[in-house]
Amino acid sequence: MSTLSLLDENWIPVVHFDGHLSKIQPSQLVDETISDLAYLRPDFQGAAYQFLIGLLQTTLSPEDNSEWRKYWNNGFSSQQLTEAFEQVRIAMQFGATKPSFMQDFAKLEGKKIPITNLLIDAPGENALKKNTDHFVKRGFVKVMCPHCAAITLFTLQTNAPSGGQGHRVSLRGGGPITTLIMPELNKPTPLWKKLWLNVIPLDDEERPQQFDASVFPWLAATKTSEKPKNLSLFPEQANYCQAFWGMPRRIELDFHQTEQGQCDICGEFSTQLITQYQTKNYGIQYQHWLHPLTPYRTNKKTGEQLAIKGQPGGLVYRDWLGMVSANDDMHSARVVTTHLDRNFKDKQHYHLWCFGYDFDNMKARCWYEHTFPVYPDLADPNSDLKEIIAQALALSKDSLPILRKAMTAINKHSTSTNNQSISIDIAFWKETELPFYQLVKQLITSKDNPSGRQPLLADFAKTLLHYIIQVYDKAAFGDPDQSFNYSKDKKPNQVVCKEISGRENLINKFNKLKNRKLKISK
């Protein structure tokens, strides 16, 4: 296969405002008729956003918010982008000639691996042996065109989970959550603005002075991490922008034994379909990096910053405050902080697009996407709004164990207690989400009226209590086969007495919690 340039090739699928699809090269982002990227796979869509944001961030980092606003207001010319991207041309070549985008600088030897294994959701060896590949079938992708292979490779390197002995996780760990600032959904916004919203000012130390292996690790021999030294790569040993171009996996695509036909991912015809690759363990082991598009949690014991990962059920409003500000041991991505600090018109009309995989070790369980509201009011250092909202969140978090315990008492003979607990948790956060955000909006509206907050918190507490009682009652008394016969002296039977007692206990525990958390009366 001949080497192609990811700068010159029309390889990125986009959708225009009139609905038609096309493929563009990166410098064509300036086209105001382009609405969005148009990848069929959501993980490719998220990865492509990060690829393009990384390209803009690496080559066009503004010095401050003033320079950022200049581009936001005036846009770019195609010539500006072409000249900026030209600086990284060698890093964007893709093919048999080394260096090659996102692939090891050295020639790798060893077993040829089917190209399907590059896909994060492809079934692993264990699933194939046990015949448990129910959702993503084996052999569903046997060939990839170069365009799909490039984004597949980037997606894997960006999200890489643990892959067995010495197969390193991504720079943010396996399955990081990415958070991007997005414009309001009903306002037509060209793609380039959606990308530029997520580019942040960098200082002289962070901005690349040269575009070498300190930024793009595939431009030189891999800094490997074999035993016994287990060497790691720390942020001070490379440029800040390598956060966008992390390469934990040593991979070399086979560009020599190609086929022609239709790509199994995009369906387009290609004369250079890639069928296999080689890999080697002990690639780059990243330690202590902070990615500007990801929120982090502080490990209270070690002080280490840990990227927020995907989890069963996805993100919920329990995570929201730490996604858009700092809350407890969690803090938002740098891009969110930067957005809130920008002084530009209508910055409140934006939301947070959050996405990522939920992994169980090497197994991809699910891909999640969420949108969270972003309120600039939370960034006001003179406001205690965040502390008030944190009270409501604490009430929600601590209400859930009360409900869970009450439900366990009802179903103590169930063999699937753990699964039941997970389903209760997921339902609780989803079904109390709307009233929580209504409370947030009301608190913002009444932020200049402190006396109006307590009634709002009290109303939210009533909503939570109503919800948990409703869930309990349905489980305790909603079974049509349950006997509710009364004896002649009209006393309920023993089972009903127990459930009624459990209900009263649930209410009492919640009220004690409410009074302690919110310091409000019944």
C-alpha positions in Angstrom: 0.0 0.0 0.0 1.3 3.5 -0.8 1.7 5.9 2.1 -1.1 8.5 2.3 -1.2 11.7 4.2 -4.0 12.3 6.8 -3.6 16.0 5.9 -4.2 15.7 2.2 -6.5 12.7 2.0 -10.3 13.3 2.0 -10.9 10.7 4.8 -13.0 12.3 7.5 -16.8 11.8 7.0 -19.0 14.9 7.6 -22.6 15.9 7.3 -23.6 19.3 5.9 -26.5 21.4 7.1 -28.5 20.5 4.0 -28.1 16.8 4.9 -25.7 15.6 2.3 -22.5 13.6 3.3 -19.0 14.1 2.1 -15.4 13.3 3.1 -12.9 16.1 3.9 -9.3 16.7 4.7 -8.6 18.5 8.0 -8.0 22.0 6.4 -11.5 21.9 5.0 -12.9 22.3 8.5 -13.4 26.0 7.6 -16.3 25.1 5.4 -19.3 26.8 7.2 -21.7 24.4 5.6 -20.4 21.5 7.6 -22.6 20.7 10.6 -20.9 17.7 12.2 -18.8 14.6 11.8 -20.6 11.6 10.4 -19.0 8.4 11.7 -21.4 5.4 11.9 -19.8 4.2 15.2 -20.2 6.4 18.2 -16.7 5.6 19.5 -15.2 6.7 16.2 -17.3 9.9 16.4 -15.9 10.7 19.8 -12.3 9.8 18.8 -12.5 11.9 15.6 -13.6 14.9 17.7 -10.5 14.4 19.9 -8.2 13.9 16.8 -9.3 17.2 15.3 -9.3 19.1 18.6 -5.8 17.7 19.2 -4.7 18.8 15.8 -6.0 22.4 16.4 -4.6 22.4 19.9 -1.2 21.2 18.9 -0.7 23.5 15.9 -2.8 26.6 16.7 -2.8 26.9 20.6 -4.0 30.5 21.5 -1.8 32.3 24.0 -4.8 33.6 26.0 -8.6 33.9 25.9 -8.3 37.1 23.9 -6.6 35.4 21.0 -9.0 32.5 21.4 -12.0 34.9 21.0 -10.4 36.5 17.9 -10.5 33.2 16.1 -14.0 32.4 17.5 -15.3 35.7 16.1 -13.4 35.8 12.8 -12.9 32.2 11.9 -10.0 30.7 10.0 -9.1 30.6 6.3 -8.2 27.4 4.6 -4.7 28.7 4.1 -4.3 29.4 7.8 -5.2 25.8 8.6 -3.1 24.4 5.8 0.0 26.3 7.0 -0.6 25.3 10.7 -1.1 21.7 9.9 1.9 21.6 7.6 4.1 21.8 10.7 3.0 18.2 11.7 3.0 16.7 8.2 5.6 13.9 9.0 3.5 12.8 12.0 0.3 12.5 9.8 1.6 10.1 7.2 -0.1 6.7 7.3 1.2 3.6 5.5 4.2 1.2 5.1 6.8 4.0 5.4 7.9 4.8 8.9 7.1 6.8 10.8 3.4 5.9 10.4 0.5 7.5 12.3 0.0 5.9 15.8 2.2 2.9 15.0 5.5 1.7 16.5 8.6 3.2 15.0 10.4 -0.2 14.9 9.7 -3.2 12.7 7.6 -5.6 14.8 7.9 -9.4 14.4 5.5 -12.0 15.5 2.1 -13.5 15.0 -0.3 -11.8 12.6 -3.5 -10.7 14.3 -6.9 -10.3 12.5 -7.7 -6.6 12.0 -11.0 -7.0 13.8 -9.0 -7.2 17.1 -8.2 -3.5 16.8 -11.9 -2.7 17.5 -12.4 -2.2 21.3 -15.7 -4.0 21.3 -14.5 -7.1 19.3 -14.9 -10.3 21.3 -11.7 -11.4 23.1 -10.0 -14.9 23.0 -11.9 -16.0 26.1 -15.3 -15.0 24.6 -14.5 -16.9 21.4 -13.4 -20.0 23.3 -16.5 -20.0 25.5 -18.8 -19.1 22.6 -20.1 -16.0 24.5 -19.8 -13.5 21.7 -23.5 -12.8 21.7 -23.6 -9.1 21.0 -20.6 -8.5 18.8 -20.1 -11.5 16.6 -16.7 -12.9 15.6 -15.6 -12.2 12.0 -18.0 -9.2 11.7 -15.0 -7.1 10.5 -12.4 -8.9 8.4 -11.1 -6.0 6.3 -10.8 -2.3 6.8 -10.1 0.5 4.3 -7.2 2.8 5.3 -9.6 5.6 6.4 -11.3 3.3 8.9 -8.1 1.7 10.0 -6.6 5.1 10.9 -9.6 6.1 13.1 -9.8 2.6 14.6 -6.1 2.8 15.6 -6.6 6.3 17.1 -9.7 5.1 19.0 -7.9 2.1 20.5 -4.8 4.2 21.6 -7.0 6.9 23.1 -9.3 4.5 25.1 -7.0 1.4 25.5 -8.1 -0.9 28.4 -5.8 -3.4 30.0 -4.8 -5.8 27.3 -3.0 -8.6 29.1 0.6 -8.7 30.4 2.5 -5.6 29.4 -0.2 -4.2 27.0 -0.5 -0.8 28.5 -3.6 1.3 29.1 -4.3 4.7 27.6 -2.6 7.9 28.9 -5.8 8.4 31.0 -6.2 4.8 32.0 -8.6 2.3 30.4 -11.9 3.7 29.2 -11.6 7.4 30.3 -14.6 9.7 30.2 -14.2 12.6 27.7 -16.1 15.8 28.3 -16.6 18.3 25.5 -18.2 21.8 25.6 -21.0 21.8 23.0 -23.3 24.6 21.8 -27.1 24.4 22.4 -28.7 21.7 20.3 -31.3 23.8 18.6 -28.7 26.5 17.4 -27.1 25.5 14.1 -23.3 25.7 14.7 -20.6 24.8 12.1 -18.3 22.0 13.0 -15.2 24.1 13.3 -16.8 26.1 16.1 -17.7 23.0 18.0 -14.1 22.0 17.8 -12.7 25.4 18.7 -14.8 25.5 21.8 -12.6 22.8 23.2 -9.2 24.3 22.4 -7.7 26.0 25.3 -4.9 28.7 25.7 -1.5 27.2 26.5 1.5 28.9 28.0 5.0 28.9 26.5 6.0 25.7 28.3 3.0 23.8 27.3 2.9 24.9 23.6 5.1 22.7 21.4 8.3 24.4 20.3 9.1 21.6 17.9 6.9 18.8 16.6 9.0 15.8 17.4 8.6 12.6 19.4 7.9 14.7 22.6 4.5 15.4 21.0 4.0 12.4 18.6 5.7 9.3 20.2 5.6 7.3 16.9 8.3 9.7 15.4 11.0 7.9 17.3 11.8 4.5 19.0 9.2 3.7 21.6 10.1 4.4 25.3 9.3 0.9 26.4 8.4 -0.4 29.9 9.8 -3.9 30.2 10.6 -5.5 33.5 12.5 -5.2 35.7 12.7 -1.4 35.3 9.0 -0.9 34.3 10.0 2.6 33.1 7.1 5.1 32.9 6.7 8.3 30.9 5.8 11.3 33.1 4.4 14.7 31.9 7.7 16.5 32.5 9.5 14.1 30.1 7.4 15.1 27.1 5.3 18.0 25.7 1.9 18.8 27.2 0.2 18.1 23.8 1.2 14.4 23.9 -1.9 14.1 26.0 -3.8 14.1 22.7 -1.5 11.7 21.0 -0.8 9.0 23.6 0.4 5.7 22.1 0.4 3.0 24.9 0.2 0.1 22.4 3.0 -1.1 20.1 1.1 -1.8 16.9 2.2 -2.2 13.2 -0.5 -2.6 10.6 0.3 -4.9 7.7 0.2 -2.6 4.6 1.7 -5.2 2.3 -0.8 -8.1 2.3 -3.9 -6.1 1.4 -7.1 -6.9 -0.5 -9.6 -5.1 -2.6 -13.3 -5.0 -2.1 -15.7 -3.3 0.3 -14.7 -2.1 3.8 -16.5 -4.0 6.5 -17.0 -0.8 8.5 -17.9 2.0 6.1 -18.9 -0.2 3.1 -16.9 1.8 0.6 -14.8 0.1 -2.1 -11.0 0.1 -1.6 -8.1 -1.5 -3.4 -6.0 -1.5 -0.2 -8.1 -3.2 2.4 -6.1 -4.0 5.5 -6.6 -7.5 7.0 -4.0 -7.9 9.8 -1.5 -6.3 12.1 1.3 -7.2 14.6 1.7 -6.1 18.1 4.2 -6.2 20.9 3.8 -5.6 24.6 5.5 -3.2 27.0 4.8 0.0 25.2 4.7 3.4 26.8 3.5 3.3 30.4 2.0 6.8 31.2 2.0 8.0 34.7 0.4 11.1 36.3 -0.8 12.8 33.1 -3.8 15.2 33.2 -5.8 15.3 30.0 -7.5 18.6 29.3 -10.8 16.9 28.1 -11.2 14.6 31.1 -12.4 15.2 34.7 -10.4 13.7 37.5 -10.9 12.3 41.0 -8.3 12.7 43.8 -7.3 9.5 45.6 -7.6 10.5 49.2 -4.9 8.1 50.4 -2.3 8.8 47.8 -3.3 12.2 46.4 -3.0 10.8 42.9 -5.3 12.2 40.2 -7.4 9.4 38.6 -9.3 10.0 35.4 -13.1 9.4 35.7 -14.0 6.2 34.0 -17.1 4.7 32.5 -19.3 2.7 34.9 -22.4 0.5 34.8 -25.5 2.6 34.1 -23.3 5.5 32.8 -22.9 8.9 34.2 -25.7 10.3 36.4 -26.4 13.6 38.1 -24.5 12.4 41.1 -21.4 13.0 39.0 -22.6 16.3 37.5 -21.2 18.9 39.9 -17.7 17.4 39.7 -18.0 17.4 35.9 -18.8 21.1 35.6 -16.9 22.5 38.6 -15.0 21.1 41.6 -16.9 19.0 44.2 -15.5 17.0 47.1 -12.5 15.0 45.6 -13.6 15.5 42.0 -12.8 18.3 39.6 -13.9 19.1 36.0 -11.7 18.9 32.9 -9.5 21.8 32.2 -11.5 22.6 29.1 -14.6 23.2 31.3 -12.8 25.5 33.7 -11.4 27.5 30.7 -14.9 27.8 29.2 -16.3 29.2 32.4 -13.5 31.7 32.6 -14.0 33.0 29.0 -15.6 36.4 28.7 -17.7 35.9 25.6 -21.4 36.5 24.8 -24.0 33.8 25.5 -21.5 31.4 27.1 -24.3 30.0 29.2 -26.0 28.5 26.2 -23.7 25.4 26.2 -23.8 21.9 27.5 -21.3 19.2 28.3 -21.1 16.2 26.0 -19.7 13.2 28.0 -18.8 9.9 26.5 -16.7 6.8 27.0 -16.6 3.0 27.4 -17.5 1.1 30.5 -14.8 -1.7 30.8 -14.6 -4.8 32.9 -10.8 -5.2 32.7 -10.3 -6.0 29.0 -14.0 -6.4 28.2 -16.0 -3.5 26.8 -19.4 -3.8 28.5 -21.1 -0.7 27.1 -20.5 2.7 25.4 -22.2 5.6 27.1 -23.0 9.1 26.0 -24.6 11.9 28.2 -25.3 15.6 28.1 -25.0 17.7 31.2 -26.1 21.3 31.6 -23.3 23.9 32.2 -24.1 26.9 34.3 -21.6 29.8 34.5 -23.1 30.9 37.8 -21.3 28.0 39.4 -18.0 29.7 38.6 -18.8 32.8 40.6 -16.3 32.8 43.5 -18.6 35.1 45.6 -21.6 32.7 45.4 -22.4 29.9 47.7 -24.6 28.3 45.1 -22.3 25.3 44.6 -22.4 24.6 48.4 -26.2 24.7 48.4 -26.4 22.3 45.4 -23.9 20.0 47.1 -26.3 19.7 50.0 -29.1 18.5 47.7 -26.6 16.1 46.1 -25.6 14.7 49.5 -29.2 14.1 50.3 -29.7 12.2 47.1 -26.6 10.1 47.6 -27.4 9.2 51.2 -31.1 8.5 50.5 -30.2 5.7 48.1 -28.6 3.3 50.7 -31.8 3.8 52.8 -34.0 2.7 49.9 -31.6 -0.1 49.0 -31.6 -1.5 52.5 -35.4 -1.4 52.7 -35.7 -3.1 49.4 -33.2 -5.8 50.5 -35.4 -6.5 53.5 -38.4 -7.1 51.3 -36.5 -9.4 48.9 -34.1 -11.0 51.4 -34.8 -14.5 49.9 -33.9 -13.3 46.4 -30.8 -15.0 44.8 -30.0 -11.9 42.7 -29.5 -9.3 45.4 -26.5 -7.7 43.7 -28.3 -7.3 40.4 -31.4 -5.9 42.2 -29.2 -3.4 43.9 -27.7 -2.2 40.6 -31.1 -1.8 39.0 -32.4 0.1 42.0 -29.3 2.5 41.8 -29.7 3.1 38.1 -33.4 3.7 38.3 -33.0 6.1 41.3 -30.5 8.3 39.5 -32.4 8.4 36.2 -35.9 8.9 37.7 -34.9 11.7 40.2 -32.7 13.6 37.6 -35.4 15.9 36.3 -36.4 17.3 39.7 -32.8 17.8 40.6 -32.0 20.0 37.6 -35.3 21.8 38.1 -34.0 22.6 41.7 -30.7 23.8 40.2 -32.4 26.2 37.9 -34.6 27.5 40.7 -31.6 28.0 42.9 -29.9 30.0 40.2 -33.0 32.1 39.7 -33.3 32.8 43.4 -29.6 33.1 44.2 -30.0 36.7 45.3 -32.8 35.7 47.7 -31.2 33.4 50.4 -34.5 33.1 52.3 -36.0 31.4 49.3 -33.5 28.5 49.2 -34.7 26.5 52.1 -38.2 26.0 50.8 -36.7 24.9 47.5 -34.5 22.3 49.3 -37.5 21.2 51.3 -39.6 20.7 48.2 -36.8 18.6 46.7 -36.6 16.5 49.8 -40.3 15.9 49.6 -39.8 14.7 46.0 -37.1 12.3 47.0 -39.2 10.9 49.8 -42.2 10.5 47.6 -40.1 8.6 45.1 -38.5 6.2 47.6 -41.9 5.5 49.2 -43.4 4.9 45.8 -40.7 2.4 44.9 -41.0 0.7 48.3 -44.8 0.4 48.1 -44.7 -1.1 44.6 -42.3 -3.8 45.8 -44.0 -4.4 49.2 -47.7 -4.1 48.3 -47.8 -4.2 44.5 -47.8 -8.0 44.1 -51.4 -9.0 43.0 -50.7 -12.5 44.4 -49.8 -11.1 47.9 -52.4 -12.0 50.5 -53.9 -9.0 52.2 -56.7 -10.8 54.1 -57.8 -9.4 57.4 -59.0 -11.5 60.3 -62.3 -10.9 62.0 -60.9 -8.3 64.4 -59.7 -6.4 61.3 -56.0 -6.7 62.1 -53.7 -7.0 59.1 -51.8 -10.3 58.7 -48.3 -10.7 59.9 -46.7 -10.1 56.5 -48.4 -6.8 55.9 -47.5 -5.7 59.4 -43.9 -6.3 58.6 -44.0 -4.3 55.4 -45.9 -1.5 57.0 -43.3 -1.4 59.7 -40.6 -1.3 57.1 -42.3 1.6 55.4 -42.5 3.6 58.6 -38.8 2.9 59.3 -37.9 4.0 55.8 -39.7 7.3 56.3 -38.2 7.9 59.7 -34.7 7.3 58.5 -35.1 9.6 55.5 -36.5 12.4 57.7 -33.6 12.1 60.1 -31.2 12.2 57.1 -33.0 15.3 55.7 -32.9 17.2 58.9 -29.2 16.4 59.3 -28.2 17.2 55.7 -30.4 20.2 55.0 -30.9 21.4 58.5 -34.6 22.0 57.8 -37.6 21.1 59.8 -40.2 18.5 58.8 
